[in-house]
Amino acid sequence: MSSLPKNEEWRSSGSRLIGFYAVFFVAWGALFTGVLYWEISHYLGTVAERTLLQRAHYYQKVDDSNLLAELAASEAYSTPGIDAYGLFGPDGTHVAGDLLKLRSNLPDDGQVHYLERGLSIALPSTETRSSYALLARRPDGHILILARDGGSISAVGGIIEQALMWGLSLTLIPGLIGWRLLRRRPLRRVKRLQLCTESIVSGNLAERLPLSVRRDELDMLANAVNTMLDHIEQLMHEVKNVCDGIAHDLRTPLTRLRARLYQLQQLPLALEHKQTLNQAFEESESIMVRFQGLLRVAELEDIRRRSAFAPFPIMTLLKQAHEFYEPMALDRAQTLSLDIPSDCPQVYGDSSLLFEALVNLLDNAIKFTPEGGHIKLRGSIKDSTVIIEVVDDGTGIPEADRTHVIRRLYRGEGSQINPGHGLGLSLVAAIVKLHGYTLDIHPGASGRGTRVLIHCPMFSGQATDRSVPEH
């Protein structure tokens, strides 16, 4: 059970919640700003239209002879750059006012119109902003244009946009900082739960998930899991005790039966009785071997065996296994080669148990490889890991059986013709699991035979029991 990569931490429920909140807040803020801008611009446009219509209605009552005086007097109550007017002759020539040029696209209907580019105003700034304008013809043929700057709406929009940006920054930035600080404690708790779960998966059924004083939803879940683990541990112990009791109880009568059959073999009997007796003796011997293998697997699954672990050189172990099985391979006209690097480092574990695992692997390789075949015992180093390989060019293991051959007493269809009890690879798997190593089974070169790999982490100089995490 491995930890999640760093980028996976952003997929936590807290990250998704803050992300949803951020998207919702931005969308809602944009909608609110848009509605607010539309309402304000509509209101300011309505005020501008009413103001211009009121001014136009007032100037309609003023005589042509007094119009210039009234227009000049109105400038005292107007805001420069906001309200403007222009009086033009019948031929379009400028007569008076801030508006210097008569716009041909301004309709002559006495109504207020919104102009995107605005009108030319006699101000130091050359900026031409949008404006509301009204064109009215005088009885003497002159043209009066009244205008009100529309840029105030854009200014209001800018103010609203700045307010939105400040609101987003003042909400999201502290929210992200607070989320960063607050998510550390839940992540630490989740990692502690993950370490405890890894310990339980490795076989330490006495381990329990830690609980905090807050009694929140994580504690509720951990407490439910702990209750379930209590029942599982109790059931596992009951089943194991029953199985161990049966094995121990049957071992004594089976031993006596084997001894009686052996005594009978020594007596002078008829040939047919002798053959039957030999078959019974072989069957009793097979049953004894199976019981001993089952008890051995049960013993290896006890994590207390880790107390004898120590660093040892893997090179010496491989050489011993090669020397032990090379004569057996030569008897079957097979080649058992050894390939190990000269600087093979130490690993941490029980050398006798790992030797037992190699013995089972080499025994299977020799058993299932035909005469004249080749078997390789190889050691290599990759990414701070020592890899032990046993490769043969025998019958191989079908792909459908590779996940089942490590089960107790399992024998594939292709292995039925060879002697065995289906316990060799289950013993290897139990030893590998006890050490915290990794076992892989692949086809051999060109799809022939079997390639079994044991991945052993190098000894770093500080041995800790990884199956029991510290809190």
Secondary structure, 3 states (H helix, E strand, C coil): CCCCCHHHHHHCHHHHHHHHHHHHHHHHHHHHHHHHHHHHHHHHHHHHHHHHHHHHHHHHCCCHHHHHHHHHHHHHHCCCCCEEEEEECCCCCEEEECECCCCCCCCCCCCEEEECCCCCECCCCCCCCCEEEEEEECCCCCEEEEEEECHHHHHHHHHHHHHHHHHHHHHHHHHHHHHHHHCHHHHHHHHHHHHHHHHHHCCCCCCCCCCCCCCCHHHHHHHHHHHHHHHHHHHHHHHHHHHHHHHHHHHHHHHHHHHHHHHHHCCCCCHHHHHHHHHHHHHHHHHHHHHHHHHHHHHHCCHHHHHHCEEEEHHHHHHHHHHHHHHHHHHCCCEEEEECCCCCCEEEECHHHHHHHHHHHHHHHHHHCCCCCEEEEEEEEECCEEEEEEEECCCCCCHHHCCCCCCCCCCCHHHCCCCCCCCHHHHHHHHHHHHCCEEEEEECHHHCCEEEEEEEEECCCCCCCCCCCCC
